[in-house]
Structures are given as structure tokens and as C-alpha cells.
Amino acid sequence: MADHIDSADINALPVLSYANLRTKLKSGDLLFAFGDYLVSKAIQKVTGSPWSQVGIAFCLDSINRILLLESVEDMDARFAPLSKYLRDYENGKPYKGRIVLARCSDVDASTVSSLSTFGIDELTQPYDRDEVAKILARVALGIGKKESDREYICSELVYECFSHAGKELAYNSKGFISPEDVWLDQKLSLVGRIL
């Protein structure tokens, strides 16, 4: 996108029908969530961004499903149907927030293969709860640095998938990558808002 977007801008985007937008989605598209949950608000505050979650969509035409690869604090690295965000995210209710989809311009079949291979290999790897505290220290105190491991916050999982596919996303100057940093990549373009 290359441009920061604020909550008012997101709220102003038209909400498109999932049925219509679904036909336009491609594997490798990115989901960005602007959540109204306590953890979401903390992430938004620390990063100065409305985005609190990012994941990668994979279209499985053979079973008529779109799965989202993501790392979430209570379930670790997982695949979940994208439709769960709209219908049954929590206790039979949709996700509490807004959902926007974007596309990286240089994703081809080879990229999708690499993204999915690495992502599948990382399924069930733990959510990096310690990294959240380390990011706070880097932001607030300017100390510490990113250590490579196989525990992921959402944006780290997206970063590692794209990195293994030969598509680098830039860490910010404070030594971490947030959903906002992914959003700001110049190769991204808006697909649409579905929630």
C-alpha cells in the first residue's frame, strides 16, 4: 500500500459481499484485521496502527474453501476457514472488528507453493508470547533485538512465509514486524473490505 491508513479510513471503506469478493481472492492474498478486542487494542496502541492481525489466504478450489494461515495467541499457528471470521469467530458470532483483504503484486504459482509449504510445516508452532513483551521493550526502551526462533506473532509468520518464498518484507527500524509494516509494503494493493 505504501500509505498508512487510520481507523476512519477503514470504516469508510465499503463492506463488500463475501460471496462476491470470494470469487476474486487468490492464494497469497493477505487478510488484515482491525479488532475490537483487548489484545487487539494493545497491539494497535504499541504499533500506532489500526491493524492487529495479518494472515495469508489460500484458495482450495477442490474443496471450495478459502483457508487462512495465521498465528493467534490462543491457538498458535493454524489454518482456519476465512468464513469463520464472518460467521463463527467466537461463540457463534462474527469477528468483532473490521476485515480488509490485500494482494501482493508479485505472487505467482511458485510463490504460493513456497508460502504454503513453509506455512504447513510451521502449523502448531507456538504463538510467541515472549516476543510481545520483547517488542514492548524495544518500542518503549529501545533495547533488545529480534531473535530467530520458531515461535510467531502473526506478522512474523507472514514475514517468514514470504521470506522463504523469496519475497522480503521489511522489518521496521525498531527491530520487529507488525501488521502495519506488512500493510505498508509497496507491492500491496487493496482487494476490499468484507467486514
N, C-alpha and C positions, 0 to 999 in steps of 0.2 A: 504494500500500500504506500509505504514511504511517508504517510501522514498520520499523526496521532488523531484519534477520534475520541470524543468525550461521550458521556452518558446521554446528553441531549441529542447528539448526532445519531447515536444508536437508536434511541427512542423515536427519532424522526424517520428512520428507515421504514419503508412499508413492509408489513408482515406478509410474506408470500405463502401461498398454499404449499404445504409439504408435498402433496401429490404432484403438483406441477413442477416444483423445484427439484424433486427427487429424480425426475427424468433427465435433468441437466447435470446432475452430480457426476463426478468422475473419481475413480480411485486416486488417492493422493490429495484430494481436496481437504481443507482444514476447517475444523469447527472451532469457533471462538465463543466462549460463554461469558456473559456478564451476569453473575449470580447475585441473588439477594440473601445469601446465607452468611452466617457469622464468619466462617473461614474465608469465603469469597470476599467479604468486606475487608478483612485483614490483608489479603493479597492485594486488593485494589489500593489500599492505603499505602502499603510499602512500595508498590511499583508506580504509583501515580497514574494508574490506568484503570479503565473500567473492566478490562479483561481479567478473569480469574481462572480460566481453564482453556486449554487448547488440546485438540486431538486430531487424529488423521482418519478420514473416511475411506472405506474400501467397499466398492460395489461388487456384490457377488450375484451376478445375473442368474447363475444356475439354480440358486435357491431364492431368488427375488428378495434379497436382503441387502441393506447397507449397514455395515458394521463400523463402529468407531473404536479405534485403538487409542487408549488413554491411560493415564496413571491417576488414580484417585486415592485420597487419603484413607478411605475406609475399605478399599478393595484392591489396592496395588495396581500393577499393570494388567489391563484386561481388554477384551473385546466385548462390546455391548451393542445391541441394535440401536441405531441412531433414533429410531422411532420411540424408544423408551424415554428420551428427553421430552417428547411431545405428549406422551400418554401416561406413562407409569414410571416416572423417575424415582418417586418416593411415596410409598403407601398409596399407590393408585392415582397419584396426582402428577401433573407435568412438572418439569423443571421450573423452579422459582427464579425466573430471570429472563434474559434475552439470549437468543442464539443466532449467530451470524456465520455464514459459510464463505470461504475464500478459496481462490485457486492460485497455485504456484505455476507460473508460465512455462517453466522448463521441465515439467514432469511428463515423462513418456513411459512406455510399457516396461522398459528396462528399469527405470526409476521405481515404478510401482512394484516390480518384482523384488528389488532390493529393500524397499521400505517394508514390504510385507514379510519377507524372510527374516529380517532383523527383528521386526516387531513381534512376530510369532515366537522367535527364540527368546524374547525378553518377557513373554507372558508370565505372570505371577511373581515377577521380580518386585521387591517391596517398594512402596511409596517411601520417599526419602524424607522422613520426619525430621531427622537431624539437619538436613540441608536447609529447611525452612529457618531454623534458628541461626544457622551459619550465614544465610542471606541477610537476616536482620542485623547481624553483627557487621557484615560488610557494608550494608547501607548506612546504619547508624554510626558505626565507629570507624569505618574504613579499614577494618582489619580482616585478615583471613583471605583464602583463595579457594577456588573450585578444585576439589579433588575428584579424580575419576574413579567411579565405582559402578556397581550395577544396581543402584537404588535410584529412583527417579521421582522428581516432581514432574508434573505434566509437560512443561515446556522442555525439560531435559530429555524426556523420552522422544518427543518430536524432533528435537535437535539431533539426538543420536541416530534416529532412523534416517533422517535426511543426510547426516554426515556419512553414514555407512553406504548411502546411495550416491555419494559423490556430490551432494548438494549442500554446501555450507551455509549455515545461518550464523549471524554474528552475535556473540555474547556482548552484553553492554559493558561499559567501562568499569563497572563495579564488580565484574567477575561472575556474573550469573546470567542466565537467560530466562526471561519471563514471557508469558503470553504476549505482552506488549512488544517485546523485542522481535518475536516471530511476526506479529502483525505489521511491524514497520519494514519488513523486508521488501525491497523494491520490486521483487518478482511477483508479489501477490496482487491479486485483483479481487474485487468483491463479486461474489456469486449471488448472495441475497440473504435476507433475514427470514427465519422460519418461526421464530417465537419471540 
